[in-house]
Amino acid sequence: MALPFLPGNTFERKIGKDKFHLAHQFDKYNGVAMQTGTQLGVGGVPLPGEDLRPKNSVYPRGEGPDRPAWLAFDKQVLCFDAYFQESITERPQEQYRIRKCRVYFYPEDDTVQVVEQRQNNVGYPQGTILKRHRIPLAAPNDDRFYTYDQFNVGSEVSFYGRIYKLIDCDAFTRNFLTKLGVRVPPGFSAPEDPFLKHRQVAEGTQNPLRPYERIDTLKQFINHDTHVLRFWGVWDDSESLYGDVRNFCVHYFLSDDTMEIREILPPNSGRDAPPTFLARKKLPKHFEGLPLPGETAPRTVLNVFGQLNKQRYILDNLKTGALDQKYYTDQDLAIGQLINVFGRKVLLTDVDEFTKNYYRTKYGIQDFTPINYNKGNNYQQLKQTHPYTGFGSEEDSLNSTKKLLPDPVKKDFNKFMGFDRQALQSYVLRFMAKVMTKDPIQAQRRFIISYFLADDTISIHEPPKRNSGIDGGKFLERQRVKKPNQSPYPIEVSEYFGAKDFYVGARVLINSFDFNLYDADEYAFKTMETESYLFPVANQKLIVEKLRSILSNNPDAVAQFGQHDPQHKGYFGYETFYYLMKNLVGNQLVDHEIITLARYYSEKSSKDHDIFSIVSVAQEHLRKNNYEHFLPLKENFISRDRSGNGRLPAQEVRIAIRSVHVPIPDYLLNIIITRMTQNDGTIEYNDVLDAFNWRQMPVAKPAPSSELEPVESAPAHTDDPRMLDQTTHERKKFNVQYALMLNDLGLSNSYTSSTCGSCDNCDECKK
């Protein structure tokens, strides 16, 4: 059973006998009978007193459609701007109101809909005034309905006793009526509402309480919450009595521009370990002694004589007694910078990786060379006195040398919570790899290396290959892997492979196997581009800056792009882009950086699914879960519809569906709500019920080519070794817009600019 739909991505109402009546509008009869589909009298002769006026819209001969109106005018709407005057009898401030609205006329079935434009703080409900239906004319012609010839700019229409003045229409409506021979006068504006004018004057005279103060830190807090810059610093206090060199860890909180300093105490230093050296606060640049209480307050208070509003203190608008104190910001912090911590000069010597990426992205700083500060008193960190025994982990062995009762190893809880599996987000990067060896049999083996961001573990799987003599399956159990050339029984904790070691084009040596990562799946590319602060090879801004410095020294590089594009389209295929970049930059850019540029400047294409495919996939999910509880869902909709117009906001529909636990995935529910949302942001919930009711209104299952439901590949393709030899980008064959990339690099493409603009053959000149 097919499921018809209305314009605007909503389900079409069943017309029933009226649709059959409209389907015979333009039949074999002439005159009024041909237009209306009704036969005159007996044998075509009208009877005495018979009403010959048409009951539906009648279009002139030659101008009207040859097909039925419900098919010819499908998804066509005439839109008029209108207003009506509402009398007010209980308010002395206003005698009437001017309420603006829009009148929609649907030529397919002569239905009318009236929607009022929303205004803020008007005190009465707005939105849909009249739902879509056929509206009868005013008495004594109430046996007929409104047709298109009753609507025109400047005319008045009466809907159930309320008179609407049509003041303007859109371009489509004007062209539609003009083609039918109707003269459409120019539009005009609605009269001014006296009460709204009074409100505007009143609101214009209201000034903010303190316009001279603007303290808005909410945006900064939302954008940079939990973002902390970490510096390492040194305070040389050796010149004072019993002074020495003290090491600090300086934290700068981007959410509120505050700073915190913690001291790093070496073992056996003889000092107590306080929680903080400087509590979290804003650090002033200039320190001239402790201020008096109230001098650094954000507001200045005046003590006045007399009683004003039953208090003696008022705020000073001019802030005559306030101190203009300047505090440290992220612009003032850098390696080698001396900061004044209330009279103590602290030298910043190093930063962490997050801080480096922050300054690279925001300020373009590339030099982060640490400072090795050595002066007299340098304490050596306590090392493990006994080598690793091979039992347990190396961290456990190190902790056993520090205390008699060792503490358990503390894991990075923040990293685990940020990159643990969440719904469809697995945070597992999968790379395709091959062994670099001279043995031809080993060189043909293909592996899938999975890197888990939550705990930096690695697992390797070898897909089975037929007639190879090698059993596929698990090649390496999930575990942390040491980097090569390290002692198996070290004294210190070994260095393990991290997230930065895995990218397309990398060489990793795992258990004496030299793996070359030649490709990755689509999820790995998207995750690395999203978390680009952890992966510099997937950071598009850093790659562009790096490429700009490379191509700026090569004047012939830009011309080579145009030589590979003889038709001057501004783009070419991925393979051409890859080999051209390899010839230009050589080994200065790894394969993953080239792929990131290609993905960023690729031609974006989106596929819009029809409503039949969306509803059929939703019903398939409900059918598999045997969901038939449509009555509680309908009751939930009705209880939320306080106005009783059959519509709810999109967010209310989403909450109602989730409250009764309808088994539909989030991505599919988002598509359905988006497609069914009308221009006013509401949804007719009866349409949602019809779409979900797979029992009474089933929709045929879409073709397997639909992207809403992934098609499971045949088992033969999984074992085919040739599928692993083809990279993801070779299978996609997408185009790269090199002209847009050169524009972002600030390099002029002289080869293409010499031809475009002076010819009439290319697309740019035709535009």
Protein Blocks (a to p, Z undefined) as FASTA:
>chain_A
ZZdddehhiacddekjmmmmmmmmmccbehjllmnopaehehhiacehiafbdfbdcdde
hjacfbdfklmmgoiacddddddddddfkbfkbcbdcddddddddfklopacddddddeh
klpaehjfbdcdddddddfklmbccdfklgcehiacdeehiacddfbdcfklmmmmmmno
pacdddddddddfklmmmmmmmmmpccfblmbccdfklmmmmmgoiacdddddddfklpg
hiacddddddddfklopacddddddehklpacdfbfbdcddddfbdgbjadehklpcbdc
dddehjeehiabdcdfklmmbccdddddfklgcehiacdeehiacddfbdcfklmmmmmm
mnopablcdcdddehjacdddddfbdcehiajfklmmmmmmpmbdcdddddfklmmmmgc
ehjlnopacdddddddfblklmmpccdddddfklopacddddddehklpagdjfbdcddd
ddehiafbdfbdcddddfklgcghiacdeehiacddfbdcfklmmmmmmmmmlmmklmmk
lmmmmmmmmmmmmmklmmmmmmmmmnonopacfklmmmmmmmmnommbcfklmmmmmmmm
pccddddddfklmmmmmmmmmmmnopablmlmmmmmmmmmmnonopacfklmmmmmmmno
pacdfklmmmmmmmmpcfkopacfklmmmmmmmmlmccddddfkbckbccdddfklmmpm
klmmpcfklmnopacdfklmmmmnopacfklmmmgopackbmmlmZZ
